[in-house]
Amino acid sequence: MFPGRTLTDLGFSPREAVRGRRAGPAPGPRPAPAGERAAAPGPPPGRFPGGDPPHPDFVFREPFGVPGGRAGEAEAAAVEEAVLRIRLLDDRHGADSIYPHTARPLNAAYALLDAGAHRRSIADRLYAGAGELAISVGWLAHDSGRLADARAHYAEALATARVTGDPALEAHAFCNAAFLARDAGRPREAVRAAQAARRAADRLASPRLLSLIALREAGGWAWLTDRTNCERALLRAQALFCRGPSDADPEWMSFYGEAELEGLEAQCWSALGEWGRAVEHARRAVALQSPHFTRNIALFTTELASDLLADGAPDAAAVAAGRALELMDQVSSSRIRAMLDETARVLRPHGRNATVADFLARYETVPRGAARVRVQPR
């Protein structure tokens, strides 16, 4: 497709810089600690260049060609690079401006599977890479409020995992499906998906993966207002997390550190109506989050504002909401925007409070599109 041009010529990192999960019996290099994903070509922290979303060719230059009709090393590396680019951009900026540009690389990745590969090892990498790409695109759909699209992408990834017998890909797909089901108002499905993820992950050797899956299950129980099972899952998540990182931890889990643990636990206590405990854990989540994960800082700060408001502290809630609002010029996430809109709506009756009034005045000046996400009742 691009004769005489290398992946580097096309704007991609050299093969050794790609850090996506590899298929095969031997674990790859140990992933970087949470918050320290290897840098890849992409926009700098803060606003996109010129204040605009990335041009589609900047995010995903057409990387896929099939010389001789079959995929080789370059094509497998390009699929893995596309996954990495999505994750790095999403960490900083959220999904809304990225998701519209993902159909082409995802379709191309699955076309490579149909074309076949020169070697079995390449085929394994292509299946794993295409499945991870489907999950990454599904997550972008979730974060941008396109929940039906997300469900379809996760189903595609799950089918890919089942075809190849890949427990790591299966665990990842079910883990994300559990999160999606919770946000879509199907908490019992969230519990079942998390339990399916645990069965797949039991074949791996990653306590941190099992910890995250336990938190997904806890979220489902919390939204079902089943405090007993929620607390059991939270305790299991904490115990597994304390076992530390492992060489078997998937690369995609580099976001899962102590901040994420605290943030997901805060969500559970919030769903159970334990506002004081939710505030405590949300504060820790904000304080512990790496600056690289701008989107998650905005998320946890918005959740902190909501919890403070429910706990009877509208002035403190307005301060937190104001911090989240400042981050929204760097983050494009319909999910977070919908949460912030709901917090502003509930704050309006407290408008005589000077701090609240100041936030509401700033909030009204910020342009916003129609949010696609339905905020679930707590």
C-alpha atoms as a printed R data frame, in Angstrom:
    type eleno elety resid chain resno       x       y      z
1   ATOM     1    CA   MET     A     1   0.000   0.000  0.000
2   ATOM     2    CA   PHE     A     2   2.967   2.298  0.715
3   ATOM     3    CA   PRO     A     3   5.864   0.861 -1.328
4   ATOM     4    CA   GLY     A     4   9.306   1.715 -0.029
5   ATOM     5    CA   ARG     A     5   8.009   3.431  3.108
6   ATOM     6    CA   THR     A     6   8.571   2.173  6.631
7   ATOM     7    CA   LEU     A     7   6.232   2.530  9.592
8   ATOM     8    CA   THR     A     8   8.540   5.233 10.931
9   ATOM     9    CA   ASP     A     9   8.142   7.108  7.625
10  ATOM    10    CA   LEU     A    10   4.392   6.902  8.144
11  ATOM    11    CA   GLY     A    11   4.665   8.432 11.607
12  ATOM    12    CA   PHE     A    12   4.722   5.325 13.811
13  ATOM    13    CA   SER     A    13   7.239   4.441 16.477
14  ATOM    14    CA   PRO     A    14   9.859   1.767 15.807
15  ATOM    15    CA   ARG     A    15   8.674  -1.749 16.553
16  ATOM    16    CA   GLU     A    16  10.600  -1.994 19.830
17  ATOM    17    CA   ALA     A    17   8.742   1.061 21.191
18  ATOM    18    CA   VAL     A    18   5.338  -0.569 20.882
19  ATOM    19    CA   ARG     A    19   4.211  -1.789 24.263
20  ATOM    20    CA   GLY     A    20   0.939  -3.570 23.529
21  ATOM    21    CA   ARG     A    21   0.297  -7.017 25.001
22  ATOM    22    CA   ARG     A    22   1.842  -9.823 22.974
23  ATOM    23    CA   ALA     A    23   0.290 -13.201 22.319
24  ATOM    24    CA   GLY     A    24   2.361 -16.225 23.196
25  ATOM    25    CA   PRO     A    25   3.400 -18.304 26.174
26  ATOM    26    CA   ALA     A    26   6.186 -16.087 27.467
27  ATOM    27    CA   PRO     A    27   5.331 -12.803 29.158
28  ATOM    28    CA   GLY     A    28   6.694  -9.681 27.558
29  ATOM    29    CA   PRO     A    29   8.682  -6.943 29.279
30  ATOM    30    CA   ARG     A    30   7.294  -5.808 32.591
31  ATOM    31    CA   PRO     A    31   4.815  -2.978 32.042
32  ATOM    32    CA   ALA     A    32   5.572   0.454 33.387
33  ATOM    33    CA   PRO     A    33   3.978   1.365 36.720
34  ATOM    34    CA   ALA     A    34   0.582   3.026 36.649
35  ATOM    35    CA   GLY     A    35   0.772   6.501 35.229
36  ATOM    36    CA   GLU     A    36   4.048   5.854 33.382
37  ATOM    37    CA   ARG     A    37   3.053   4.554 29.950
38  ATOM    38    CA   ALA     A    38   5.853   4.933 27.470
39  ATOM    39    CA   ALA     A    39   5.476   8.046 25.411
40  ATOM    40    CA   ALA     A    40   4.443   7.745 21.786
41  ATOM    41    CA   PRO     A    41   4.025  10.376 19.106
42  ATOM    42    CA   GLY     A    42   1.022  12.459 20.017
43  ATOM    43    CA   PRO     A    43  -0.141  15.832 21.196
44  ATOM    44    CA   PRO     A    44   1.496  17.334 24.270
45  ATOM    45    CA   PRO     A    45  -0.276  17.550 27.622
46  ATOM    46    CA   GLY     A    46  -3.013  20.142 27.831
47  ATOM    47    CA   ARG     A    47  -4.968  21.368 24.867
48  ATOM    48    CA   PHE     A    48  -4.705  19.797 21.457
49  ATOM    49    CA   PRO     A    49  -2.454  21.778 19.086
50  ATOM    50    CA   GLY     A    50  -4.174  25.035 18.208
51  ATOM    51    CA   GLY     A    51  -6.993  24.205 20.610
52  ATOM    52    CA   ASP     A    52  -8.547  21.794 18.110
53  ATOM    53    CA   PRO     A    53  -9.058  18.027 18.260
54  ATOM    54    CA   PRO     A    54  -6.359  15.994 16.518
55  ATOM    55    CA   HIS     A    55  -6.680  15.598 12.778
56  ATOM    56    CA   PRO     A    56  -7.589  11.984 11.990
57  ATOM    57    CA   ASP     A    57  -4.329  11.458 10.080
58  ATOM    58    CA   PHE     A    58  -2.402  12.726 13.105
59  ATOM    59    CA   VAL     A    59  -4.056  10.154 15.339
60  ATOM    60    CA   PHE     A    60  -4.294   7.229 12.928
61  ATOM    61    CA   ARG     A    61  -2.273   7.465  9.755
62  ATOM    62    CA   GLU     A    62  -3.221   4.616  7.419
63  ATOM    63    CA   PRO     A    63  -0.753   1.943  8.601
64  ATOM    64    CA   PHE     A    64  -2.129  -1.226  7.107
65  ATOM    65    CA   GLY     A    65  -0.903  -2.790  3.879
66  ATOM    66    CA   VAL     A    66  -0.723  -6.467  2.987
67  ATOM    67    CA   PRO     A    67   2.284  -7.079  0.706
68  ATOM    68    CA   GLY     A    68   1.838 -10.294 -1.233
69  ATOM    69    CA   GLY     A    69  -1.688 -10.681  0.108
70  ATOM    70    CA   ARG     A    70  -0.637 -11.730  3.629
71  ATOM    71    CA   ALA     A    71   0.160  -9.746  6.755
72  ATOM    72    CA   GLY     A    72   3.621  -9.660  8.229
73  ATOM    73    CA   GLU     A    73   5.593  -8.106 11.071
74  ATOM    74    CA   ALA     A    74   4.929  -4.537  9.928
75  ATOM    75    CA   GLU     A    75   1.156  -4.994  9.883
76  ATOM    76    CA   ALA     A    76   1.070  -6.648 13.315
77  ATOM    77    CA   ALA     A    77   3.182  -3.814 14.727
78  ATOM    78    CA   ALA     A    78   0.903  -1.221 13.127
79  ATOM    79    CA   VAL     A    79  -2.196  -2.698 14.770
80  ATOM    80    CA   GLU     A    80  -0.444  -2.669 18.142
81  ATOM    81    CA   GLU     A    81   0.660   0.921 17.555
82  ATOM    82    CA   ALA     A    82  -2.913   1.989 16.815
83  ATOM    83    CA   VAL     A    83  -3.990   0.524 20.169
84  ATOM    84    CA   LEU     A    84  -1.228   2.384 21.976
85  ATOM    85    CA   ARG     A    85  -2.074   5.699 20.307
86  ATOM    86    CA   ILE     A    86  -5.704   5.413 21.355
87  ATOM    87    CA   ARG     A    87  -4.789   4.696 24.955
88  ATOM    88    CA   LEU     A    88  -2.309   7.540 25.253
89  ATOM    89    CA   LEU     A    89  -4.667  10.101 23.718
90  ATOM    90    CA   ASP     A    90  -7.616   8.866 25.765
91  ATOM    91    CA   ASP     A    91  -5.626   9.075 29.014
92  ATOM    92    CA   ARG     A    92  -5.110  12.779 28.466
93  ATOM    93    CA   HIS     A    93  -8.072  13.988 26.479
94  ATOM    94    CA   GLY     A    94 -11.043  11.651 26.727
95  ATOM    95    CA   ALA     A    95 -12.932  10.003 23.918
96  ATOM    96    CA   ASP     A    96 -15.218  12.460 22.148
97  ATOM    97    CA   SER     A    97 -12.720  13.838 19.625
98  ATOM    98    CA   ILE     A    98 -10.965  10.496 19.061
99  ATOM    99    CA   TYR     A    99 -13.799   8.024 18.575
100 ATOM   100    CA   PRO     A   100 -15.011   9.324 15.174
101 ATOM   101    CA   HIS     A   101 -11.606   8.463 13.656
102 ATOM   102    CA   THR     A   102 -11.413   4.827 14.798
103 ATOM   103    CA   ALA     A   103 -13.640   2.999 12.313
104 ATOM   104    CA   ARG     A   104 -11.000   2.878  9.580
105 ATOM   105    CA   PRO     A   105  -8.154   1.331 11.607
106 ATOM   106    CA   LEU     A   106 -10.528  -1.124 13.293
107 ATOM   107    CA   ASN     A   107 -11.963  -2.282  9.969
108 ATOM   108    CA   ALA     A   108  -8.454  -2.543  8.534
109 ATOM   109    CA   ALA     A   109  -7.286  -4.666 11.466
110 ATOM   110    CA   TYR     A   110 -10.073  -7.183 10.962
111 ATOM   111    CA   ALA     A   111  -9.416  -7.178  7.201
112 ATOM   112    CA   LEU     A   112  -5.875  -8.290  8.010
113 ATOM   113    CA   LEU     A   113  -7.280 -11.279  9.882
114 ATOM   114    CA   ASP     A   114  -9.216 -12.269  6.774
115 ATOM   115    CA   ALA     A   115  -6.130 -11.825  4.596
116 ATOM   116    CA   GLY     A   116  -4.105 -14.229  6.729
117 ATOM   117    CA   ALA     A   117  -0.526 -14.015  7.955
118 ATOM   118    CA   HIS     A   118   2.849 -15.380  6.901
119 ATOM   119    CA   ARG     A   119   3.411 -17.141 10.225
120 ATOM   120    CA   ARG     A   120   1.326 -18.429 13.130
121 ATOM   121    CA   SER     A   121   3.102 -16.065 15.517
122 ATOM   122    CA   ILE     A   122   2.060 -13.109 13.354
123 ATOM   123    CA   ALA     A   123  -1.515 -14.396 13.187
124 ATOM   124    CA   ASP     A   124  -1.623 -14.667 16.989
125 ATOM   125    CA   ARG     A   125  -0.417 -11.090 17.336
126 ATOM   126    CA   LEU     A   126  -2.953  -9.880 14.781
127 ATOM   127    CA   TYR     A   127  -5.841 -11.557 16.591
128 ATOM   128    CA   ALA     A   128  -4.706 -10.212 19.957
129 ATOM   129    CA   GLY     A   129  -4.090  -6.754 18.491
130 ATOM   130    CA   ALA     A   130  -7.415  -6.605 16.666
131 ATOM   131    CA   GLY     A   131  -9.239  -7.709 19.808
132 ATOM   132    CA   GLU     A   132  -7.470  -5.102 21.930
133 ATOM   133    CA   LEU     A   133  -8.214  -2.481 19.283
134 ATOM   134    CA   ALA     A   134 -11.912  -3.409 19.384
135 ATOM   135    CA   ILE     A   135 -11.880  -3.021 23.177
136 ATOM   136    CA   SER     A   136 -10.105   0.342 22.966
137 ATOM   137    CA   VAL     A   137 -12.613   1.597 20.402
138 ATOM   138    CA   GLY     A   138 -15.415   0.219 22.576
139 ATOM   139    CA   TRP     A   139 -14.094   2.177 25.526
140 ATOM   140    CA   LEU     A   140 -14.020   5.367 23.448
141 ATOM   141    CA   ALA     A   141 -17.648   4.712 22.522
142 ATOM   142    CA   HIS     A   142 -18.491   4.208 26.217
143 ATOM   143    CA   ASP     A   143 -16.737   7.380 27.354
144 ATOM   144    CA   SER     A   144 -18.379   9.422 24.589
145 ATOM   145    CA   GLY     A   145 -21.838   8.167 25.531
146 ATOM   146    CA   ARG     A   146 -22.397   5.749 22.635
147 ATOM   147    CA   LEU     A   147 -23.259   2.803 24.838
148 ATOM   148    CA   ALA     A   148 -24.815   0.619 22.129
149 ATOM   149    CA   ASP     A   149 -21.697   1.031 19.982
150 ATOM   150    CA   ALA     A   150 -19.523   0.108 22.952
151 ATOM   151    CA   ARG     A   151 -21.523  -3.058 23.565
152 ATOM   152    CA   ALA     A   152 -21.074  -4.105 19.918
153 ATOM   153    CA   HIS     A   153 -17.315  -3.508 19.997
154 ATOM   154    CA   TYR     A   154 -16.900  -5.497 23.210
155 ATOM   155    CA   ALA     A   155 -18.911  -8.352 21.703
156 ATOM   156    CA   GLU     A   156 -16.574  -8.319 18.694
157 ATOM   157    CA   ALA     A   157 -13.537  -8.477 20.973
158 ATOM   158    CA   LEU     A   158 -15.073 -11.301 22.984
159 ATOM   159    CA   ALA     A   159 -15.761 -13.285 19.811
160 ATOM   160    CA   THR     A   160 -12.133 -12.783 18.764
161 ATOM   161    CA   ALA     A   161 -10.953 -14.028 22.158
162 ATOM   162    CA   ARG     A   162 -13.157 -17.109 21.963
163 ATOM   163    CA   VAL     A   163 -12.005 -17.957 18.420
164 ATOM   164    CA   THR     A   164  -8.352 -17.938 19.470
165 ATOM   165    CA   GLY     A   165  -8.743 -19.203 23.035
166 ATOM   166    CA   ASP     A   166  -7.097 -16.073 24.458
167 ATOM   167    CA   PRO     A   167  -7.968 -15.808 28.181
168 ATOM   168    CA   ALA     A   168  -6.265 -12.423 28.601
169 ATOM   169    CA   LEU     A   169  -8.315 -10.857 25.813
170 ATOM   170    CA   GLU     A   170 -11.469 -12.550 27.118
171 ATOM   171    CA   ALA     A   171 -10.868 -11.224 30.641
172 ATOM   172    CA   HIS     A   172 -10.307  -7.715 29.287
173 ATOM   173    CA   ALA     A   173 -13.478  -7.788 27.176
174 ATOM   174    CA   PHE     A   174 -15.651  -9.034 30.042
175 ATOM   175    CA   CYS     A   175 -14.059  -6.547 32.473
176 ATOM   176    CA   ASN     A   176 -14.962  -3.630 30.215
177 ATOM   177    CA   ALA     A   177 -18.394  -5.100 29.520
178 ATOM   178    CA   ALA     A   178 -19.057  -5.152 33.271
179 ATOM   179    CA   PHE     A   179 -18.228  -1.451 33.558
180 ATOM   180    CA   LEU     A   180 -20.429  -0.673 30.564
181 ATOM   181    CA   ALA     A   181 -23.367  -2.671 31.937
182 ATOM   182    CA   ARG     A   182 -23.185  -0.782 35.231
183 ATOM   183    CA   ASP     A   183 -23.201   2.593 33.496
184 ATOM   184    CA   ALA     A   184 -26.050   1.463 31.233
185 ATOM   185    CA   GLY     A   185 -28.249   0.695 34.245
186 ATOM   186    CA   ARG     A   186 -27.875  -3.106 34.102
187 ATOM   187    CA   PRO     A   187 -26.074  -3.837 37.388
188 ATOM   188    CA   ARG     A   188 -26.940  -7.533 37.508
189 ATOM   189    CA   GLU     A   189 -25.414  -7.980 34.073
190 ATOM   190    CA   ALA     A   190 -22.380  -6.085 35.384
191 ATOM   191    CA   VAL     A   191 -21.966  -8.635 38.166
192 ATOM   192    CA   ARG     A   192 -22.274 -11.566 35.756
193 ATOM   193    CA   ALA     A   193 -19.799 -10.050 33.300
194 ATOM   194    CA   ALA     A   194 -17.295  -9.398 36.093
195 ATOM   195    CA   GLN     A   195 -17.634 -12.981 37.289
196 ATOM   196    CA   ALA     A   196 -17.017 -14.210 33.736
197 ATOM   197    CA   ALA     A   197 -13.940 -11.972 33.583
198 ATOM   198    CA   ARG     A   198 -12.691 -13.509 36.819
199 ATOM   199    CA   ARG     A   199 -13.051 -17.034 35.427
200 ATOM   200    CA   ALA     A   200 -10.952 -16.059 32.411
201 ATOM   201    CA   ALA     A   201  -8.383 -14.195 34.520
202 ATOM   202    CA   ASP     A   202  -7.990 -17.161 36.870
203 ATOM   203    CA   ARG     A   203  -5.978 -18.768 34.047
204 ATOM   204    CA   LEU     A   204  -3.485 -15.909 34.180
205 ATOM   205    CA   ALA     A   205  -1.070 -14.844 36.920
206 ATOM   206    CA   SER     A   206  -2.022 -11.220 37.525
207 ATOM   207    CA   PRO     A   207  -3.361 -10.301 40.986
208 ATOM   208    CA   ARG     A   208  -3.817  -6.702 39.824
209 ATOM   209    CA   LEU     A   209  -6.088  -7.829 36.982
210 ATOM   210    CA   LEU     A   210  -8.156  -9.884 39.426
211 ATOM   211    CA   SER     A   211  -8.262  -6.855 41.729
212 ATOM   212    CA   LEU     A   212  -9.697  -4.612 39.015
213 ATOM   213    CA   ILE     A   213 -12.239  -7.279 38.084
214 ATOM   214    CA   ALA     A   214 -13.287  -7.537 41.739
215 ATOM   215    CA   LEU     A   215 -13.923  -3.780 41.714
216 ATOM   216    CA   ARG     A   216 -16.092  -4.156 38.624
217 ATOM   217    CA   GLU     A   217 -18.097  -6.791 40.474
218 ATOM   218    CA   ALA     A   218 -18.297  -4.565 43.559
219 ATOM   219    CA   GLY     A   219 -19.720  -1.790 41.391
220 ATOM   220    CA   GLY     A   220 -22.478  -4.062 40.152
221 ATOM   221    CA   TRP     A   221 -23.376  -5.134 43.687
222 ATOM   222    CA   ALA     A   222 -23.347  -1.506 44.860
223 ATOM   223    CA   TRP     A   223 -25.778  -0.449 42.122
224 ATOM   224    CA   LEU     A   224 -27.976  -3.385 43.226
225 ATOM   225    CA   THR     A   225 -27.720  -1.943 46.784
226 ATOM   226    CA   ASP     A   226 -26.319  -5.289 47.963
227 ATOM   227    CA   ARG     A   227 -23.947  -3.986 50.606
228 ATOM   228    CA   THR     A   228 -22.785  -7.397 51.837
229 ATOM   229    CA   ASN     A   229 -21.614  -8.675 48.467
230 ATOM   230    CA   CYS     A   230 -20.205  -5.254 47.578
231 ATOM   231    CA   GLU     A   231 -18.046  -5.187 50.699
232 ATOM   232    CA   ARG     A   232 -16.845  -8.735 50.052
233 ATOM   233    CA   ALA     A   233 -15.783  -7.796 46.543
234 ATOM   234    CA   LEU     A   234 -14.074  -4.617 47.799
235 ATOM   235    CA   LEU     A   235 -12.096  -6.575 50.381
236 ATOM   236    CA   ARG     A   236 -11.058  -9.064 47.702
237 ATOM   237    CA   ALA     A   237  -9.985  -6.206 45.420
238 ATOM   238    CA   GLN     A   238  -7.890  -4.594 48.152
239 ATOM   239    CA   ALA     A   239  -6.205  -7.862 49.143
240 ATOM   240    CA   LEU     A   240  -5.326  -8.685 45.539
241 ATOM   241    CA   PHE     A   241  -4.048  -5.158 44.909
242 ATOM   242    CA   CYS     A   242  -1.740  -5.412 47.919
243 ATOM   243    CA   ARG     A   243  -0.025  -8.404 46.340
244 ATOM   244    CA   GLY     A   244   1.625  -5.921 44.022
245 ATOM   245    CA   PRO     A   245   2.372  -5.788 40.300
246 ATOM   246    CA   SER     A   246   3.399  -8.816 38.273
247 ATOM   247    CA   ASP     A   247   5.184  -9.467 35.002
248 ATOM   248    CA   ALA     A   248   1.891 -10.987 33.841
249 ATOM   249    CA   ASP     A   249  -0.053  -7.726 34.276
250 ATOM   250    CA   PRO     A   250  -1.492  -6.675 30.882
251 ATOM   251    CA   GLU     A   251  -0.146  -3.452 29.383
252 ATOM   252    CA   TRP     A   252  -3.621  -1.933 29.190
253 ATOM   253    CA   MET     A   253  -3.793  -1.945 32.996
254 ATOM   254    CA   SER     A   254  -1.117   0.727 33.390
255 ATOM   255    CA   PHE     A   255  -3.909   3.124 34.471
256 ATOM   256    CA   TYR     A   256  -4.749   0.877 37.434
257 ATOM   257    CA   GLY     A   257  -2.906   2.181 40.443
258 ATOM   258    CA   GLU     A   258  -3.880   3.271 43.929
259 ATOM   259    CA   ALA     A   259  -5.771   6.294 42.591
260 ATOM   260    CA   GLU     A   260  -8.022   4.117 40.433
261 ATOM   261    CA   LEU     A   261  -8.592   1.725 43.338
262 ATOM   262    CA   GLU     A   262  -9.686   4.632 45.533
263 ATOM   263    CA   GLY     A   263 -11.847   6.145 42.804
264 ATOM   264    CA   LEU     A   264 -13.725   2.930 42.059
265 ATOM   265    CA   GLU     A   265 -14.277   2.290 45.759
266 ATOM   266    CA   ALA     A   266 -15.631   5.842 46.101
267 ATOM   267    CA   GLN     A   267 -18.157   5.060 43.374
268 ATOM   268    CA   CYS     A   268 -19.349   2.016 45.317
269 ATOM   269    CA   TRP     A   269 -19.873   3.941 48.566
270 ATOM   270    CA   SER     A   270 -21.638   6.685 46.638
271 ATOM   271    CA   ALA     A   271 -24.038   4.182 45.073
272 ATOM   272    CA   LEU     A   272 -24.731   2.789 48.551
273 ATOM   273    CA   GLY     A   273 -25.491   6.282 49.904
274 ATOM   274    CA   GLU     A   274 -22.416   6.352 52.172
275 ATOM   275    CA   TRP     A   275 -21.510   9.900 51.234
276 ATOM   276    CA   GLY     A   276 -18.858  10.510 53.885
277 ATOM   277    CA   ARG     A   277 -16.918   7.401 52.888
278 ATOM   278    CA   ALA     A   278 -17.377   8.256 49.222
279 ATOM   279    CA   VAL     A   279 -15.900  11.724 49.809
280 ATOM   280    CA   GLU     A   280 -12.935  10.257 51.686
281 ATOM   281    CA   HIS     A   281 -12.030   7.853 48.884
282 ATOM   282    CA   ALA     A   282 -12.718  10.363 46.100
283 ATOM   283    CA   ARG     A   283 -10.350  12.877 47.740
284 ATOM   284    CA   ARG     A   284  -7.632  10.223 47.817
285 ATOM   285    CA   ALA     A   285  -8.277   9.336 44.182
286 ATOM   286    CA   VAL     A   286  -7.771  12.952 43.092
287 ATOM   287    CA   ALA     A   287  -4.673  13.404 45.247
288 ATOM   288    CA   LEU     A   288  -3.006  10.189 44.090
289 ATOM   289    CA   GLN     A   289  -3.691  10.394 40.359
290 ATOM   290    CA   SER     A   290  -0.724  10.864 38.037
291 ATOM   291    CA   PRO     A   291  -0.813  14.151 36.066
292 ATOM   292    CA   HIS     A   292  -0.635  12.126 32.838
293 ATOM   293    CA   PHE     A   293  -4.178  10.832 33.371
294 ATOM   294    CA   THR     A   294  -5.920  14.172 32.894
295 ATOM   295    CA   ARG     A   295  -9.241  12.569 31.995
296 ATOM   296    CA   ASN     A   296  -9.307  10.527 35.209
297 ATOM   297    CA   ILE     A   297  -8.399  13.562 37.323
298 ATOM   298    CA   ALA     A   298 -11.408  15.330 35.796
299 ATOM   299    CA   LEU     A   299 -13.578  12.270 36.440
300 ATOM   300    CA   PHE     A   300 -12.606  11.815 40.078
301 ATOM   301    CA   THR     A   301 -12.849  15.550 40.776
302 ATOM   302    CA   THR     A   302 -16.351  15.621 39.294
303 ATOM   303    CA   GLU     A   303 -17.341  12.609 41.384
304 ATOM   304    CA   LEU     A   304 -15.881  14.286 44.475
305 ATOM   305    CA   ALA     A   305 -18.062  17.337 43.809
306 ATOM   306    CA   SER     A   306 -21.163  15.166 43.516
307 ATOM   307    CA   ASP     A   307 -20.340  13.295 46.732
308 ATOM   308    CA   LEU     A   308 -19.660  16.515 48.652
309 ATOM   309    CA   LEU     A   309 -22.985  17.905 47.500
310 ATOM   310    CA   ALA     A   310 -24.834  14.765 48.590
311 ATOM   311    CA   ASP     A   311 -22.971  14.936 51.917
312 ATOM   312    CA   GLY     A   312 -24.376  18.411 52.588
313 ATOM   313    CA   ALA     A   313 -21.403  20.592 51.628
314 ATOM   314    CA   PRO     A   314 -22.507  22.664 48.607
315 ATOM   315    CA   ASP     A   315 -19.713  25.218 48.939
316 ATOM   316    CA   ALA     A   316 -16.996  22.529 48.934
317 ATOM   317    CA   ALA     A   317 -18.832  20.800 46.091
318 ATOM   318    CA   ALA     A   318 -18.755  24.023 44.070
319 ATOM   319    CA   VAL     A   319 -14.999  24.356 44.616
320 ATOM   320    CA   ALA     A   320 -14.404  20.795 43.393
321 ATOM   321    CA   ALA     A   321 -16.781  21.269 40.465
322 ATOM   322    CA   GLY     A   322 -14.880  24.422 39.529
323 ATOM   323    CA   ARG     A   323 -11.625  22.475 39.397
324 ATOM   324    CA   ALA     A   324 -13.270  19.874 37.180
325 ATOM   325    CA   LEU     A   325 -14.636  22.614 34.930
326 ATOM   326    CA   GLU     A   326 -11.125  23.986 34.438
327 ATOM   327    CA   LEU     A   327  -9.982  20.562 33.232
328 ATOM   328    CA   MET     A   328 -12.757  20.257 30.666
329 ATOM   329    CA   ASP     A   329 -10.898  22.454 28.183
330 ATOM   330    CA   GLN     A   330  -8.346  19.620 28.027
331 ATOM   331    CA   VAL     A   331 -10.774  16.702 28.267
332 ATOM   332    CA   SER     A   332 -13.476  15.765 25.784
333 ATOM   333    CA   SER     A   333 -15.733  13.217 27.515
334 ATOM   334    CA   SER     A   334 -19.513  13.214 27.260
335 ATOM   335    CA   ARG     A   335 -19.646  10.931 30.282
336 ATOM   336    CA   ILE     A   336 -17.812  13.385 32.551
337 ATOM   337    CA   ARG     A   337 -19.624  16.355 31.040
338 ATOM   338    CA   ALA     A   338 -22.998  14.770 31.858
339 ATOM   339    CA   MET     A   339 -21.917  14.232 35.473
340 ATOM   340    CA   LEU     A   340 -20.763  17.845 35.761
341 ATOM   341    CA   ASP     A   341 -24.027  19.051 34.224
342 ATOM   342    CA   GLU     A   342 -25.967  17.075 36.828
343 ATOM   343    CA   THR     A   343 -23.876  18.531 39.659
344 ATOM   344    CA   ALA     A   344 -24.521  22.055 38.370
345 ATOM   345    CA   ARG     A   345 -28.251  21.333 38.196
346 ATOM   346    CA   VAL     A   346 -28.364  20.156 41.818
347 ATOM   347    CA   LEU     A   347 -26.239  23.130 42.940
348 ATOM   348    CA   ARG     A   348 -28.612  25.747 41.500
349 ATOM   349    CA   PRO     A   349 -30.938  25.845 44.547
350 ATOM   350    CA   HIS     A   350 -27.842  26.824 46.585
351 ATOM   351    CA   GLY     A   351 -27.129  29.789 44.316
352 ATOM   352    CA   ARG     A   352 -27.236  32.318 47.165
353 ATOM   353    CA   ASN     A   353 -23.993  30.829 48.446
354 ATOM   354    CA   ALA     A   354 -21.228  33.018 46.999
355 ATOM   355    CA   THR     A   355 -18.960  30.070 46.174
356 ATOM   356    CA   VAL     A   356 -21.781  28.236 44.437
357 ATOM   357    CA   ALA     A   357 -22.828  31.378 42.560
358 ATOM   358    CA   ASP     A   358 -19.272  31.891 41.320
359 ATOM   359    CA   PHE     A   359 -19.105  28.321 40.002
360 ATOM   360    CA   LEU     A   360 -22.502  28.555 38.313
361 ATOM   361    CA   ALA     A   361 -21.540  31.815 36.610
362 ATOM   362    CA   ARG     A   362 -18.370  30.213 35.222
363 ATOM   363    CA   TYR     A   363 -20.251  27.060 34.265
364 ATOM   364    CA   GLU     A   364 -22.785  28.989 32.194
365 ATOM   365    CA   THR     A   365 -20.033  30.574 30.093
366 ATOM   366    CA   VAL     A   366 -18.486  27.258 29.019
367 ATOM   367    CA   PRO     A   367 -19.736  25.939 25.647
368 ATOM   368    CA   ARG     A   368 -21.099  22.431 25.831
369 ATOM   369    CA   GLY     A   369 -22.747  20.027 23.445
370 ATOM   370    CA   ALA     A   370 -25.651  17.777 24.224
371 ATOM   371    CA   ALA     A   371 -24.475  14.981 26.471
372 ATOM   372    CA   ARG     A   372 -25.299  11.492 25.294
373 ATOM   373    CA   VAL     A   373 -24.887   9.806 28.665
374 ATOM   374    CA   ARG     A   374 -27.807   9.118 30.955
375 ATOM   375    CA   VAL     A   375 -26.641   9.725 34.521
376 ATOM   376    CA   GLN     A   376 -27.653   6.806 36.691
377 ATOM   377    CA   PRO     A   377 -29.448   7.577 39.969
378 ATOM   378    CA   ARG     A   378 -27.346   6.953 43.029
